[in-house]
Amino acid sequence: MGAARSRLTSVPAGRVFGVAGGTALATLSQVVLLSTVARQSSDSVWSALAIGQSIGQVAGIACAFGWNLSGPTRWAGSRPEARASLYVDSLVNRVLVTVVVLPISVAIGVIIEIPGNIAILGVLKVVLPTEEAAILKLQVNFAGAIEFDKKRLFFFAALFDSRVLFLTIEGEMGLLVAWGDDANFVVSVGGFHPRFVPPPLPFPSPVRIAVSLINTSVARVRVEGYFAVTSNTVQFGSRSEMFFGFDAINISGHLAWDVLFQFSPFYFIATISASFSLNVFGAGLFSVRIQGSLEGPAPWRAAGTGSITILFWDVSADFDVTWGESRNTELPPINPILILMPPLNNK
């Protein structure tokens, strides 16, 4: 106990007041600065500053790696000759956490629009474990906004120059939440079903999420897909394409499927298609193509077509069958208050 007391009392008073004063000054500057900006600016500016400050504080806590909590205690309890090594080790650990665990760089811009709308623009970059030996590299451009005058919120993001190992990744996603008289909900990762007509969106229709498994001059294999949910539908699908060969002789093919469920009136459609072809000097030597669909349930309908081509000969077959009766599949309107009131009354 006496040794610990001697170490504590040997700390210069100027150092103690310097650390305490620096902390107090940093806290006071935030209070004064934010209060001044809030008086001179609009509520949207204040919201943007609060968001930016929160993001910065969270990032600072993560990068500090707990040193602000355990560092002073470990420093005070260590021998003077070991303190330099302790600080260097902690610095290395914090740098590694910043470089490896957290995104390498996050650039966020907050744009305040009149009257009171908030927009966020930025670039997110994640590289693991290092730039020189990256196993994962994700780069995303994103933009979003809360437009109070139009009663809607939206967000849009696009991947660029991204990969996992040697597999390149690309694609886009979008989110729309609208309230008021023109209420709507749309979230799309990679686009929509080919037969679906989306509502007017404040961003472009997202392109497919795609992964290039092989991408060379003589071999290409690419897989793309999408998933979307709207206020009245669920939809998803994928497409795989392959190419092997040269300009003089090559084989190519694809396999694709798409599914769309509509809630009211209830309806669904599922389609599938596939193809395979052998080309020699730009001419089709042999090819097979099939396409089919199933939709319903009021009524049910199955349709499809298939063909085989050998040089100049072509054989094809089609079918289109409908069965069942037409009926109203529209769901009755539901008042959510009537559903929520009984559980609330039981509490």
C-alpha positions as CSV (number, residue, x, y, z in Angstrom):
1,M,0.0,0.0,0.0
2,G,2.8,2.4,0.9
3,A,4.6,1.8,-2.5
4,A,1.4,2.4,-4.4
5,R,0.8,5.6,-2.4
6,S,4.4,6.8,-3.1
7,R,3.9,6.3,-6.8
8,L,0.6,8.2,-6.8
9,T,2.0,11.1,-4.8
10,S,5.0,11.4,-7.1
11,V,2.9,12.4,-10.1
12,P,3.5,16.1,-10.9
13,A,0.5,18.3,-10.2
14,G,0.9,20.1,-13.5
15,R,0.4,16.8,-15.4
16,V,-2.8,16.0,-13.5
17,F,-4.2,19.5,-14.2
18,G,-3.1,19.3,-17.8
19,V,-5.0,16.0,-18.5
20,A,-8.1,17.1,-16.5
21,G,-8.1,20.6,-18.1
22,G,-7.7,19.1,-21.6
23,T,-10.7,16.8,-21.1
24,A,-12.8,19.6,-19.6
25,L,-11.9,21.9,-22.5
26,A,-12.8,19.4,-25.1
27,T,-16.2,18.8,-23.4
28,L,-16.8,22.6,-23.0
29,S,-15.9,23.3,-26.6
30,Q,-18.5,20.8,-27.8
31,V,-21.2,22.3,-25.7
32,V,-20.4,25.9,-26.7
33,L,-19.9,25.1,-30.4
34,L,-23.1,23.0,-30.8
35,S,-25.1,25.5,-28.8
36,T,-23.9,28.4,-31.0
37,V,-24.6,26.5,-34.2
38,A,-28.1,25.4,-33.0
39,R,-29.0,29.1,-32.3
40,Q,-27.7,30.3,-35.7
41,S,-29.0,27.4,-37.8
42,S,-32.1,25.3,-38.5
43,D,-33.2,22.2,-36.8
44,S,-31.9,20.1,-39.7
45,V,-28.4,21.5,-39.3
46,W,-28.6,20.6,-35.6
47,S,-29.7,17.0,-36.5
48,A,-26.9,16.6,-38.9
49,L,-24.3,17.7,-36.4
50,A,-25.8,15.4,-33.8
51,I,-25.6,12.4,-36.2
52,G,-22.0,13.3,-37.2
53,Q,-20.9,13.6,-33.6
54,S,-22.5,10.3,-32.7
55,I,-20.8,8.5,-35.6
56,G,-17.4,10.1,-34.6
57,Q,-17.7,9.1,-31.0
58,V,-18.6,5.5,-31.7
59,A,-15.7,5.3,-34.1
60,G,-13.4,6.8,-31.6
61,I,-14.4,4.3,-28.9
62,A,-13.9,1.4,-31.2
63,C,-10.5,2.6,-32.4
64,A,-9.3,3.3,-28.8
65,F,-9.8,-0.5,-28.1
66,G,-10.6,0.1,-24.4
67,W,-7.4,2.0,-23.7
68,N,-9.3,5.0,-22.2
69,L,-10.7,2.6,-19.5
70,S,-7.8,0.3,-18.8
71,G,-4.9,2.4,-19.9
72,P,-4.5,4.8,-17.0
73,T,-4.8,2.0,-14.4
74,R,-2.2,-0.2,-16.2
75,W,0.1,2.8,-16.6
76,A,-0.1,3.8,-12.9
77,G,0.4,0.2,-11.7
78,S,3.4,-0.5,-14.0
79,R,7.1,0.1,-13.3
80,P,8.5,3.3,-14.9
81,E,10.9,1.3,-17.1
82,A,8.0,-0.8,-18.5
83,R,5.7,2.1,-19.4
84,A,7.2,2.9,-22.7
85,S,6.8,-0.7,-23.9
86,L,3.2,-0.7,-22.5
87,Y,2.3,2.4,-24.5
88,V,3.9,1.1,-27.7
89,D,2.0,-2.2,-27.4
90,S,-1.3,-0.4,-26.9
91,L,-0.6,1.9,-29.8
92,V,0.1,-1.1,-32.1
93,N,-3.1,-2.8,-31.0
94,R,-5.2,0.2,-31.6
95,V,-3.7,0.7,-35.1
96,L,-4.4,-2.9,-35.9
97,V,-8.0,-2.6,-34.8
98,T,-8.4,0.5,-36.8
99,V,-6.9,-1.0,-40.0
100,V,-8.2,-4.6,-39.8
101,V,-11.5,-4.6,-37.9
102,L,-13.0,-1.2,-38.8
103,P,-13.7,0.1,-42.3
104,I,-10.6,1.6,-43.7
105,S,-12.3,4.7,-44.7
106,V,-15.8,6.1,-44.3
107,A,-16.6,9.3,-45.9
108,I,-20.0,10.7,-45.0
109,G,-21.4,14.0,-46.2
110,V,-24.5,15.5,-44.7
111,I,-26.4,17.9,-46.9
112,I,-29.2,20.0,-45.4
113,E,-31.9,21.0,-47.8
114,I,-34.6,23.7,-47.4
115,P,-37.1,23.4,-45.9
116,G,-35.7,21.0,-43.3
117,N,-35.0,18.0,-45.4
118,I,-32.0,15.9,-44.6
119,A,-29.8,14.1,-47.2
120,I,-26.8,11.8,-46.6
121,L,-24.2,11.1,-49.2
122,G,-21.1,9.1,-48.8
123,V,-18.6,6.3,-49.7
124,L,-18.0,3.2,-47.6
125,K,-14.8,1.3,-48.1
126,V,-13.9,-2.0,-46.3
127,V,-10.7,-3.8,-46.9
128,L,-9.6,-6.8,-44.9
129,P,-7.1,-7.6,-43.7
130,T,-4.8,-5.0,-45.5
131,E,-4.8,-3.0,-48.7
132,E,-1.8,-5.0,-50.0
133,A,-3.2,-8.5,-49.3
134,A,-7.0,-7.9,-49.4
135,I,-9.2,-10.9,-49.1
136,L,-12.4,-8.8,-48.8
137,K,-12.8,-5.5,-50.6
138,L,-16.1,-3.7,-50.5
139,Q,-16.7,-0.2,-51.8
140,V,-20.2,1.3,-51.8
141,N,-21.5,4.7,-52.9
142,F,-24.6,5.6,-51.1
143,A,-27.2,8.4,-50.9
144,G,-30.3,8.8,-48.8
145,A,-32.8,11.5,-47.8
146,I,-35.7,12.2,-45.5
147,E,-38.0,14.6,-47.4
148,F,-40.5,15.9,-44.9
149,D,-42.3,18.0,-47.5
150,K,-42.8,15.0,-49.8
151,K,-43.5,12.6,-46.8
152,R,-41.0,10.0,-47.8
153,L,-37.6,8.5,-46.9
154,F,-35.3,6.8,-49.3
155,F,-31.9,5.2,-49.5
156,F,-29.8,4.0,-52.5
157,A,-26.4,2.2,-52.6
158,A,-24.2,0.8,-55.3
159,L,-21.2,-1.5,-55.1
160,F,-18.1,-0.6,-57.2
161,D,-14.7,-2.2,-57.6
162,S,-15.5,-4.8,-55.0
163,R,-14.4,-8.4,-54.6
164,V,-14.1,-11.4,-52.3
165,L,-10.8,-13.1,-53.0
166,F,-10.8,-13.2,-56.9
167,L,-14.6,-13.0,-57.2
168,T,-15.8,-9.6,-58.4
169,I,-19.1,-8.3,-56.9
170,E,-21.4,-5.6,-58.2
171,G,-25.0,-4.5,-57.9
172,E,-27.3,-1.9,-56.3
173,M,-30.1,-1.7,-53.7
174,G,-32.8,0.8,-52.8
175,L,-35.3,1.5,-50.1
176,L,-38.4,3.8,-50.2
177,V,-40.8,4.4,-47.3
178,A,-43.6,6.9,-48.0
179,W,-46.4,8.0,-45.7
180,G,-49.4,10.2,-46.0
181,D,-51.9,10.0,-48.8
182,D,-49.4,8.3,-51.2
183,A,-48.1,5.7,-48.7
184,N,-45.8,3.0,-50.1
185,F,-43.0,0.7,-49.2
186,V,-40.3,-0.7,-51.5
187,V,-37.0,-2.4,-50.7
188,S,-35.1,-4.0,-53.5
189,V,-31.7,-5.7,-53.6
190,G,-30.7,-6.2,-57.2
191,G,-33.9,-5.0,-58.9
192,F,-37.4,-6.4,-59.6
193,H,-39.2,-9.2,-61.3
194,P,-39.2,-8.7,-65.1
195,R,-43.0,-8.4,-65.2
196,F,-43.3,-6.1,-62.2
197,V,-43.8,-2.3,-62.8
198,P,-42.5,-0.5,-59.7
199,P,-44.0,2.7,-58.4
200,P,-42.3,6.0,-59.2
201,L,-38.9,5.9,-57.4
202,P,-36.6,8.7,-56.4
203,F,-33.7,6.6,-57.5
204,P,-32.9,4.4,-60.5
205,S,-34.1,0.8,-60.6
206,P,-31.3,-1.2,-58.9
207,V,-29.2,-3.4,-61.2
208,R,-28.8,-7.1,-60.4
209,I,-26.4,-8.2,-57.6
210,A,-23.8,-10.1,-59.6
211,V,-20.8,-12.2,-58.9
212,S,-18.2,-13.1,-61.6
213,L,-16.9,-16.6,-60.7
214,I,-14.7,-16.7,-63.8
215,N,-13.9,-13.7,-66.0
216,T,-11.2,-14.3,-68.6
217,S,-11.1,-14.0,-72.4
218,V,-11.7,-17.7,-72.9
219,A,-14.0,-18.5,-69.9
220,R,-16.7,-16.6,-68.2
221,V,-19.1,-17.7,-65.4
222,R,-21.4,-15.1,-63.9
223,V,-24.3,-15.4,-61.4
224,E,-26.7,-12.6,-60.7
225,G,-29.8,-12.3,-58.6
226,Y,-32.4,-10.1,-56.9
227,F,-34.8,-9.9,-54.0
228,A,-37.5,-7.3,-53.5
229,V,-40.4,-6.7,-51.1
230,T,-43.1,-4.1,-51.7
231,S,-46.3,-3.2,-49.9
232,N,-48.1,-5.8,-52.0
233,T,-45.5,-8.2,-53.4
234,V,-42.5,-10.5,-52.7
235,Q,-40.3,-11.3,-55.6
236,F,-36.9,-13.0,-56.2
237,G,-34.9,-14.7,-58.9
238,S,-31.5,-15.4,-60.4
239,R,-29.7,-15.9,-63.6
240,S,-26.5,-17.9,-64.4
241,E,-24.5,-17.5,-67.6
242,M,-21.4,-19.3,-68.9
243,F,-19.1,-19.0,-71.9
244,F,-16.1,-21.2,-72.7
245,G,-14.0,-21.1,-75.9
246,F,-12.7,-18.6,-78.5
247,D,-14.2,-16.5,-81.3
248,A,-13.8,-19.4,-83.7
249,I,-15.5,-22.1,-81.6
250,N,-17.2,-21.7,-78.2
251,I,-20.1,-23.0,-76.1
252,S,-22.4,-20.8,-74.1
253,G,-25.5,-21.2,-72.0
254,H,-27.7,-19.8,-69.3
255,L,-30.2,-20.8,-66.5
256,A,-32.7,-18.3,-65.1
257,W,-35.8,-18.4,-62.9
258,D,-38.1,-15.6,-61.5
259,V,-40.8,-15.8,-58.9
260,L,-43.4,-13.1,-58.0
261,F,-46.1,-13.3,-55.3
262,Q,-48.8,-10.7,-55.1
263,F,-50.9,-10.5,-51.9
264,S,-54.1,-8.8,-53.0
265,P,-55.6,-9.9,-55.2
266,F,-53.6,-13.0,-54.6
267,Y,-51.5,-14.0,-57.6
268,F,-48.2,-15.6,-58.3
269,I,-46.1,-16.4,-61.4
270,A,-42.9,-18.5,-61.6
271,T,-40.9,-18.7,-64.8
272,I,-37.8,-20.7,-65.8
273,S,-35.6,-20.6,-68.9
274,A,-32.4,-22.4,-70.0
275,S,-30.3,-22.5,-73.1
276,F,-27.1,-24.2,-74.5
277,S,-25.4,-23.6,-77.8
278,L,-22.3,-24.6,-79.7
279,N,-21.0,-22.0,-82.2
280,V,-18.4,-22.4,-84.9
281,F,-17.1,-19.4,-86.8
282,G,-20.1,-17.4,-85.7
283,A,-22.7,-19.9,-86.9
284,G,-24.8,-21.9,-84.5
285,L,-23.9,-25.6,-84.9
286,F,-26.2,-26.9,-82.2
287,S,-28.5,-25.3,-79.6
288,V,-31.2,-26.2,-77.1
289,R,-33.6,-23.7,-75.6
290,I,-36.5,-24.2,-73.1
291,Q,-38.8,-21.7,-71.4
292,G,-41.8,-22.3,-69.1
293,S,-44.1,-20.5,-66.7
294,L,-46.8,-21.3,-64.1
295,E,-49.2,-18.7,-62.8
296,G,-52.4,-18.7,-60.9
297,P,-54.5,-19.6,-59.0
298,A,-57.6,-18.0,-60.5
299,P,-57.4,-19.6,-63.0
300,W,-54.2,-21.7,-63.3
301,R,-52.1,-21.4,-66.4
302,A,-49.0,-23.4,-67.5
303,A,-47.2,-22.4,-70.7
304,G,-43.9,-23.3,-72.3
305,T,-41.8,-23.7,-75.4
306,G,-38.8,-25.7,-76.4
307,S,-36.6,-26.0,-79.4
308,I,-33.6,-27.9,-80.7
309,T,-31.5,-26.6,-83.6
310,I,-28.9,-28.5,-85.6
311,L,-27.3,-26.5,-88.3
312,F,-30.2,-25.4,-90.5
313,W,-32.8,-27.8,-89.0
314,D,-35.0,-26.7,-86.2
315,V,-37.6,-28.6,-84.1
316,S,-39.8,-26.8,-81.6
317,A,-42.8,-27.5,-79.5
318,D,-45.2,-25.3,-77.5
319,F,-47.9,-25.8,-74.9
320,D,-50.4,-23.5,-73.2
321,V,-52.9,-25.0,-70.7
322,T,-55.4,-23.2,-68.5
323,W,-57.7,-24.8,-65.8
324,G,-59.7,-23.8,-62.9
325,E,-62.3,-21.0,-62.4
326,S,-61.8,-17.3,-62.2
327,R,-62.7,-15.9,-58.8
328,N,-62.0,-12.9,-56.7
329,T,-58.8,-13.3,-54.6
330,E,-58.7,-9.8,-53.2
331,L,-58.2,-9.7,-49.5
332,P,-60.7,-7.8,-47.4
333,P,-59.5,-4.6,-45.7
334,I,-58.2,-5.0,-42.2
335,N,-58.3,-2.4,-39.4
336,P,-55.1,-2.9,-37.4
337,I,-56.7,-1.2,-34.3
338,L,-59.2,-4.0,-34.0
339,I,-56.3,-6.5,-34.0
340,L,-54.2,-4.6,-31.4
341,M,-57.0,-3.6,-29.0
342,P,-57.8,-7.1,-27.4
343,P,-54.1,-7.8,-26.4
344,L,-53.8,-4.2,-25.0
345,N,-57.0,-4.6,-23.1
346,N,-55.8,-7.8,-21.4
347,K,-52.7,-6.1,-20.0
